[in-house]
């Protein structure tokens, strides 16, 4: 998250940008938008279902590992009902062990982050950014504005603007702002990236929605969640 000095820099940049426009700019920095608890469960299920057949096909005998002194895993040596039941029990036990171990490993934060699909992360970040945009009240013609949303754990950035601003400036402004924040995050200078993005968005708001005598701003320019 931002240091007190960096926080102040971003707030000052927002204030300078908003001084010349009736629009508003809100910056949101969050550590993580989701814990992705479904990831370790999915990994555990996939490994528990897929790995045992692969192991058997490779000719591996799990008997020593499962502690069976009398039976092989499948009843390939003697075909009896008792052997079949024992084999199926061992198979289920092996699957359960695989599920628990793999799910626990996948639940480690670095592993969970690595195994979570990027598309799922992008979806969650976009949804969180939309929620912040709606909460800021920047989706009306009376208050045009921009939300610059940064999720540190996902290493993702969303810049959302109201429909009027999109129509006025196109996508180039938003893409440029996203690029500045991404570059700042990669360089370990998140605040610098935010300041540059605020300047880009502020210039666009000034050009199309200049300040009026009654312009006021009553929002928190920077939220750290």
C-alpha positions, 0 to 999 in steps of 0.5 A, a space after each residue: 500500500 502507499 506510504 503517507 508521503 505517496 498518499 499525499 502526492 496522489 491526493 494533491 494530484 487529484 485536487 490539482 486536476 479537479 480544480 479545473 473541471 466539474 468532473 471528479 477523479 477517484 483513485 482506489 488502491 486495494 491489496 486484493 479483490 478476492 481470496 479465490 477460495 475455489 482455486 485450491 478446491 478445484 486443484 484438489 478435485 482435478 488432481 484427485 480424479 486425474 492422477 490415480 489413473 495416470 499413476 496406474 497407467 504408468 505401472 506404479 504400484 501404490 501398495 507399499 505407500 498405502 500400507 497394504 500387505 495382502 492386496 494390490 491396488 486393483 484385484 488383478 491378482 485374484 478376482 474376488 468380491 473381497 479383493 474388489 472391495 478392498 481395492 476400491 477402498 484403497 483407491 478412494 483412500 488414495 484419492 482422498 489423500 491426494 485431494 487433501 494434500 494438493 488442496 492444502 498446497 494450492 491454498 498457500 497464498 503464492 501457489 493459489 495466486 499462481 494457479 488462479 486463472 488470469 481471466 478469473 482475476 480480471 473478472 473479479 478486478 473489473 467487478 470490484 472496480 465497477 462497484 467502486 465506480 457506482 459507489 463514487 456516484 460517477 455514473 451520472 451526467 451531472 458528475 462526470 468522472 473517472 475511477 482509477 482502480 489498482 489491485 496490487 495482488 492481481 497486478 491489474 489496473 482498471 480505469 473507468 469513466 462515465 459514458 459522457 467522457 467515453 463518448 467525448 475522448 474515446 478509449 485512448 485516454 483510458 488506455 494511456 492512464 492504464 499504461 501509466 499506472 501499470 508501468 508505475 506498479 511494475 517499477 515499484 512506484 505505484 504513486 508515480 503511476 497514479 499521479 500521471 494517470 490522474 493528470 491524463 484523466 484530469 486533462 481530458 475532463 478539463 477539455 470537455 467538462 471545464 469547471 464552473 462557478 458552482 463546481 464542488 467536489 465532496 468525495 475522498 480522492 484516494 481510497 486504500 482498501 
